[in-house]
Amino acid sequence: MSTLPPPKTEKFPEGSLEKQVYQIVESLSDYIPVTNDRNRLGFNLYKYMKGEGDSPEILVKTSKIKVKGISLEELAVRVKSELEKIKK
């Protein structure tokens, strides 16, 4: 029995909203050590930027992410300030 190769994944274009949001979350990898937690937060923040999700203050608390070295409130403030830069 053989194993199939993994599916091909497409990268986001450089200037896209998805790429910018996920880069913000990846920049916080010191505080959010688990990769799946960063992906979950990135997806939820992307939905927020499209007008479909909750604000970062709520998302950080409800996404069930494990944080290290920072409080959830401080993390929410950092995320919100970075997202404001994208909106401009």
N, C-alpha and C positions, 0 to 999 in steps of 0.2 A: 504494500500500500504506500502511495507516495503523498507528499504534502503539496498542496497547491500554493503558488506564490501569493503573497498578500495583494489585496486590491490596490490599484493605482489611486493615489490621492492627488488632487489638484491643489496647488498653492494659491492663496489669495493674491490678487494683484497688489502691487506695492502701495498704491494710494487709496486702496479701498477702506471702507469703514471697518470691515471685519479685521483686516490686518492691523489697523491702528488700535482697536480695542484689545485684541489679543496681545499686542506688544506691551500695552499698559499692564496687563495682568502678568505677563512674563517678567516684566521689570520688578515685580513684587515677589519673585520666587524666593527671596530670603525670608520673607514673612509667611508665604504660603508654600510649604515644602512639597506637598503632594500634587503631582502633575494633574490628576483627574479633578482635584479641587480647583486648580487654576483654569482648566478647560470648562468646568461647570460655571464658574464665575464669569469667564469670558463670554460664554454663550448668553448668560442672563444679562450681562451688561450690553451686549450687542442688541438684544431685544429691547432693552431700555432705550438705547440710542435711536431705535426705529420707532419708538413711541408705543411699544407693546408691553413693556415690563415695569416692574417697580423701580423706585429710586435706589441709588447705591447704598443709602443708609439702611434700607430694608433688605436689599439683596445680600449684603454682607452677613446679616444676622440669619436670614432664612435659607441660605445656600448650603448650610451645614459644612462650611469649610473649616479646616484645622489651621489655626494661625499660631505663629511662634515669634516671640519678641516684640509684639505690638498688640494693642487692644483692638477690638472690632471697631470701636468708634474712630480711633486714629486711622485705621485702614480705610474706613468709609470716607473720611475726609480726604485722604490722599487720592483715592480712586475718583472721587467727585471732582477734585481740582484738576486732575489729568483729563477727565472727560470734558471739562469746560474748555480746555485748550483745543480739543477736536472740534467742538461746536463752532468755534470762532473762525 
